[in-house]
Amino acid sequence: MSVVAVSADGLLALADEAERRYDFAAAAACLESALRPPHAAALLPLTEARARLRLASLLLAPRGSSRAPRAGAPAAAKAHLERALLILSPLPSAPPRLKLLAHSHLAGAYAVLGAMASQKHVLRRGLGLLDSASASGLLQREPALLWTCNFQAQLASALTIDGDAASALSTLSVGASAAAELGSPQLELFFAASELHVHLLCWEDSAAVENAVIRTSLLWDALAAEQVAAD
């Protein structure tokens, strides 16, 4: 193994150690160094993609009292995620979960940057990948349903911001069905509350608003009763 390769591995190990100490700034600095020349050339494609995903997650994480990423971080995260997807997409050995994670994180970066069209595009691509991975048996039922909830929730948010209430409600309905199939009352409540939020923002049908309020209240009461019973 070359000196550069050993150095790159060392930087990745230091990033691991820094994350365990919750020193996220040091972890990001180590990953950035590992992904710059000459170290980047020594990384295997899957290792590079994983490192870029980790760095992007650190860059997008809220920092300080503002609870917002530091200036310039979302754009840098977007670049790392786009590069990670370029590496992962043609890679047969890449786990589907890693590809889905890259799509999800990239959609989040686009959302922070206000790039709604790009966000919707990458989310729909992610949903297509999810369908393919599920159909081929590469992804089991439960994680597939969780990823469905993830992508549909993000897509509904983008559609709501775009003012496309009808498409947002349709998307949330798909997510709600996945949550019900998963047997997750918390996620069912999340989708019901999100549907109510869209109805309130785009009030067109009072009966639909009332139905959304009733459904959300019923799910909330059921979840609260379940928690009391568990205590």
Rosetta blueprint (number, residue, H / E / L):
1 M L
2 S L
3 V H
4 V H
5 A H
6 V H
7 S H
8 A H
9 D H
10 G H
11 L H
12 L H
13 A H
14 L H
15 A H
16 D H
17 E H
18 A H
19 E H
20 R H
21 R L
22 Y L
23 D L
24 F H
25 A H
26 A H
27 A H
28 A H
29 A H
30 C H
31 L H
32 E H
33 S H
34 A H
35 L L
36 R L
37 P L
38 P L
39 H H
40 A H
41 A H
42 A H
43 L L
44 L L
45 P H
46 L H
47 T H
48 E H
49 A H
50 R H
51 A H
52 R H
53 L H
54 R H
55 L H
56 A H
57 S H
58 L H
59 L H
60 L H
61 A L
62 P L
63 R E
64 G L
65 S L
66 S L
67 R L
68 A E
69 P L
70 R L
71 A L
72 G L
73 A H
74 P H
75 A H
76 A H
77 A H
78 K H
79 A H
80 H H
81 L H
82 E H
83 R H
84 A H
85 L H
86 L H
87 I H
88 L H
89 S L
90 P L
91 L L
92 P L
93 S L
94 A L
95 P L
96 P H
97 R H
98 L H
99 K H
100 L H
101 L H
102 A H
103 H H
104 S H
105 H H
106 L H
107 A H
108 G H
109 A H
110 Y H
111 A H
112 V H
113 L H
114 G L
115 A L
116 M H
117 A H
118 S H
119 Q H
120 K H
121 H H
122 V H
123 L H
124 R H
125 R H
126 G H
127 L H
128 G H
129 L H
130 L H
131 D H
132 S H
133 A H
134 S H
135 A H
136 S L
137 G L
138 L L
139 L L
140 Q L
141 R H
142 E H
143 P H
144 A H
145 L H
146 L H
147 W H
148 T H
149 C H
150 N H
151 F H
152 Q H
153 A H
154 Q H
155 L H
156 A H
157 S H
158 A H
159 L H
160 T H
161 I H
162 D L
163 G L
164 D L
165 A H
166 A H
167 S H
168 A H
169 L H
170 S H
171 T H
172 L H
173 S H
174 V H
175 G H
176 A H
177 S H
178 A H
179 A H
180 A H
181 E H
182 L H
183 G L
184 S L
185 P H
186 Q H
187 L H
188 E H
189 L H
190 F H
191 F H
192 A H
193 A H
194 S H
195 E H
196 L H
197 H H
198 V H
199 H H
200 L H
201 L H
202 C L
203 W L
204 E L
205 D L
206 S H
207 A H
208 A H
209 V H
210 E H
211 N H
212 A H
213 V H
214 I H
215 R H
216 T H
217 S H
218 L H
219 L H
220 W H
221 D H
222 A H
223 L H
224 A H
225 A H
226 E H
227 Q H
228 V H
229 A H
230 A H
231 D L
